[in-house]
Structures are given as structure tokens and as C-alpha cells.
Amino acid sequence: MIRAGIIGWGESGKKIANALHFQIKDVEVIGVATEDSEGRDYAMNKMGLKHVFSNHNSLLELHQIDMICVCSDGDMHLNHVEKSLSTGSNVFIDHPLASNVEDCRKLEKIIDSYPSYKTTVAFPRRFDHRLEPIQKDIKEGRLGNILRIDCHTYESIPQRISEDEIPKVTKGIFMDLMLQDIDMVRWLTGAEYESVYVTGNAHKYPSLKRQNDADTAIAIAKLTGNILVNFISSRVTHRGSGYELKVVGTNGEVNISHLDKSAKLVDSLDGKPFYLSKGARENDYLRLLKDYVAAVRNSNKIKYKLEDGTEATRVAVAMTKSFLLGQEVSLKSE
């Protein structure tokens, strides 16, 4: 039995806690540490946990935890990850790796000094089974030269959260919603970001604007290989949370919608759809966590590098800068 602890909470922390405690075999969440009173109440009354704390040090003092899931604010990840490793735990880090590049670099060095422990950062998009054949087709040139990628991500703010609480429970539209797409595009194409230009607004949730954030943002990115990417992320949605992806190449295009169960490729020669994968879509977080637990249990190799987390943060920071300045930002100077 693998014993897990959760530091932090939020929507992701709750999702991770439920998956580990109720859905993955031979894993038990034995403790949660969060300042969120609703999170503590959920851990005690819904999950039946005895070890529930408001301070992470109390959780780490249990000395009976095999893996820690760090779901706290990105500003706290450096502290929480280092302390978790020092107590002898494997560490699963919810995105972002950290909220700034300097902390990401420090984390890379700290984690490298604990080679016997499995540490990773969560990029659940990589575990959407519909994306694997698309990555293969891009690599093998089936779509031709990639011209354009459109990424649309929608995630509504739960109605129970008041306007004043919203800035406290979101990581920011670039470090949260757009970060997953930033990594997904880089992973799919193997290309690197060259520049970004961002605009956005906060019409529905003006409290976000006061925090230099937005409820809706659009980013245009240029990648190596002359690939253009259009990102749209929004906290305002009228058809459910999820994401949509379109990859357009000289020979064809691929479309994914969170409303569909399959990825669909449209060949430019005859316009007929070809389904790349079929079957019910398993929760991406669940597949990611199953993979990580297997790595902890069997000493498997983690499928991607921590540097990927650093690069995603670097691009998200550049997007934030572009949003605040209202101008294009080159990644060469960041």
C-alpha cells in the first residue's frame, strides 16, 4: 500500500485526492494539510481522514508517507517540495512547477540531489489518449508542414466561490488554464517558443483585473519551424469546462473537442474524417496519477523531464508580461 499526503487544496487538489483515495488500487491518502477550511472539512467528512492539518509541517512530521502531492500555490512550491523530499517522500507537483523561472531552476537542482525519489510535475494533457496518435502523425509528417495550431480552453469558476474569493483560488489564467496548452503544443510539435503576444479582459470577474489577471485571454505565439499558435483561455463558459484543439498542416488537419470521445483527422484530399482513436475518454488526471504511482511502485522512469515544467513556466511568465505591457515579448530575452 502506498501512503499519500496532500499539501494544499483547490479544485486540482480535490481531484487528485479523490483519484488517489477512491480510484487507484493500493493507494491510500492518509493526511491533508491545507489552510482551506472547506478542504479540511472535505478531507475529514467525505474522505474519512484522521490526519487533517492547517500547516504542512504537521503532515510531514507523520513520517509514514510514501508520496506527497504538492497542490499549493506556485509561490510555495519551492518550500513545500524541498521539505517533502527531505522527509523521504516521493513528490508529485501540481502545475505549475513554480510561479517563476528562478524557483523552477532551484527546484531542478534540489530534485536532482534526491535521485532515489520520484518527482514529477503534472501535465495531464499529455495523458489524453487522443493526443498520442496526433503527436505521431506530426512527427512522421502525415499532416505535412504544421501551419497553425488553435487551442481553446474553458474552465468555469464554481458558483460557490464569491467574487472576492476568486483571486485567492485561481492560479492566474496564464499559470493555470494556458499553461497546460503551452506544454501540450511543445510536446506535440517538438518546437520551441520564440515570441508571444497577449491581450485579455475581465468583464465578468472584475476582481481578477485588480490582480492583473483576466477571465478571458487570447495569445498569439510564434514557434520554431514557422508554426503559429492561437491560444484562447476563458473562465466564462456556457457549455462546460474542457478544451478544443485544431492542428492544421499542409496535408490535413486534426480536430479535438472535449465534447467528443475521439480525435478526428480531416484529409485535405477528400475532406472525409478519419477517427484516430475511439472509446470512452478516461480522466486525464487519473491516467497521469496511475502512471506516476506505477513509477513509484516499480521504479519506472518518469516519462518527461522537470525542464519541461520550467519551460512552461518561462512561457507563461512571458505571456503575463506581454499582457501587462500590451506588446510582443521575445522568449530569447526571457
HELIX and SHEET records of a PDB file:
HELIX    1   1 GLY A   10  ASN A   18  1                                   9    
HELIX    2   2 ALA A   19  GLN A   23  3                                   5    
HELIX    3   3 SER A   37  ASN A   45  1                                   9    
HELIX    4   4 HIS A   56  LEU A   60  1                                   5    
HELIX    5   5 GLY A   74  MET A   76  5                                   3    
HELIX    6   6 HIS A   77  SER A   86  1                                  10    
HELIX    7   7 VAL A  101  ASP A  112  1                                  12    
HELIX    8   8 PRO A  124  PHE A  127  5                                   4    
HELIX    9   9 LEU A  131  GLU A  140  1                                  10    
HELIX   10  10 ILE A  166  VAL A  169  1                                   4    
HELIX   11  11 LEU A  177  THR A  189  1                                  13    
HELIX   12  12 PRO A  206  LYS A  209  1                                   4    
HELIX   13  13 ASP A  284  ASN A  298  1                                  15    
HELIX   14  14 LEU A  306  LEU A  325  1                                  20    
HELIX   15  15 LEU A  331  SER A  333  5                                   3    
SHEET    1   A 6 HIS A  51  PHE A  53  0                                        
SHEET    2   A 6 VAL A  27  ALA A  33  1                                        
SHEET    3   A 6 ILE A   2  GLY A   8  1                                        
SHEET    4   A 6 MET A  67  CYS A  71  1                                        
SHEET    5   A 6 ASN A  90  ILE A  93  1                                        
SHEET    6   A 6 THR A 119  VAL A 121  1                                        
SHEET    1   B 9 PRO A 273  TYR A 275  0                                        
SHEET    2   B 9 LYS A 264  ASP A 267 -1                                        
SHEET    3   B 9 GLY A 252  SER A 257 -1                                        
SHEET    4   B 9 GLY A 242  GLY A 249 -1                                        
SHEET    5   B 9 ILE A 146  TYR A 154 -1                                        
SHEET    6   B 9 ILE A 227  SER A 234  1                                        
SHEET    7   B 9 THR A 216  LEU A 223 -1                                        
SHEET    8   B 9 TYR A 193  ASN A 201 -1                                        
SHEET    9   B 9 VAL A 329  SER A 330 -1                                        
END                                                                             
